[in-house]
């Protein structure tokens, strides 16, 4: 399988398993559209000034595809982008303006949605997505990140939860925590945790979920990549960084000798770099799993476990 071969090549360790996507098409829960010079929604051709009007989107979830014919007829000249976001049932629209332009409320209201946000703020209805993952009911603000493949995300969170149950952390540190997608099921089992997230919208969502579900965890709103050794003491560290990875984070935190790092990555190259830093710091890779998060593309998700040698 291509994922297994590519992940092993990039990381330099054998792959234990590959988790396929239940959907090979119609899986994308988010699509980002731009407004062209003629006011029509579509996409820009990379590294060009050519704008292609909205066409069929076979990778988008069915509930998003059903809305596309009506969207093709709109003239939204003056808006910048429109992101369509689904939780598997509802679809909300999040409109954004071009840089340095004032929000155009009337333009955004042309979108045929009951639930619309403009520049992260509610314009009509309820633009928060309601998504339950591994027993945790999330309410996701229009500016907060969530995984594009809902079914594979559920499988990923279940696997992370199983790994953490095996590791039995006394205190869990979740870096690049987002809305708490990966860690909150473990928090719900009674494990004390600290979540570190720099994006205000995501940190706010995580904080609201903790309060709503009466769960106990600390949230630090700061750059996880700049966390200092000893700032938080935890025996297990969970991290899910962006594509650039988490350079230097594992060596820095290894000073306090956590028992394990559980690393989720969307970039095998930076994952390999960071895992090798962990190996040099005295850890060994005990599990490596590929997940088909993005069928039909060259990208995939990976999950790795580093345990103290």
C-alpha positions, 0 to 999 in steps of 0.5 A: 500500500502506498501509505505504508511504503511512503510513511516507512520511507519518510520516517525510517521505521516499520509501519504497524498498520494502515487505517483506510478511510470508510469513504474513498470519495465524498469525504471532505467536510470542509471546502474553501472557495474563493470569489473571482473577479466576476463575483463567482465562487471557484478556485484559483489555479496555483501560481497563476491569476486564473480563476476557475468557476465552481464545478463539481466537487466529488471529494466533498461530502454529499450535504455540501455537494447538494448546495453547489448548484445554487452557489454557482448562480451567485454574484458575490463580488466584494467578498474574498472567500467562503468556506463551507463546513459540515459536521455530517448533517448541517452545513454552515458558511464562513465568509471572509473579506479580502485583506484590509476591506471592511466586512460586507454584511449584505454580500454575505447574507446572499449565501443560501444558508440558515447558518452563516458567519462573517469573519468568525462572527455570527451573521445568521443562525448558529454557525457552530458545528455540533460534532460528537467524537468518542463520547465528547460533544464538541461545538466548533466555532467557524474559525476553529480547525477540525479534521476534514475526514469525519470518519477517519478522525473518529478512528484516529481519536479512538486509537489515540484514546486506546494508546493513552489508556495503555500508557495510563498517564498521571498527567497528560500534556496536549500540545497544539490541542485545538478544540481538544479533539484528541485529549478530551476523551481521556480527560473524561476518563478522569486523567488530569491534563493541560491543553496548550493551544495558540488559536483563540477560537479553538482554545475558547471552544475547548474551554466551553466544552470542558465547562459544558461537560463538567470536565477538569483540565487546564488550558494554556493559550500560547504557542505550544512550540515555545513551551519551556521544559518544566513549565508543565510537568507531565508523564505523557505528552500528546502533540498534533502540530501543523505541517511544519511539525514541532522542531525541537519540542521533543528534545526540549521536553525530554529534559523532564523525562516524560515516559512517552510522546504520542505524535499525530502528524499530517506531514511524514517528512517533519514527523520523521525529523521530530521522531529522530530527535526523540530517538537521539533524546533516549526514546524509541518508536514503539508504534507507527500507524498511517491513516487514509485521511485524504483519499484521492490525494498524496497526503495522509495522516500518521500516528506515532508513539515514542516511549522512553528506552 
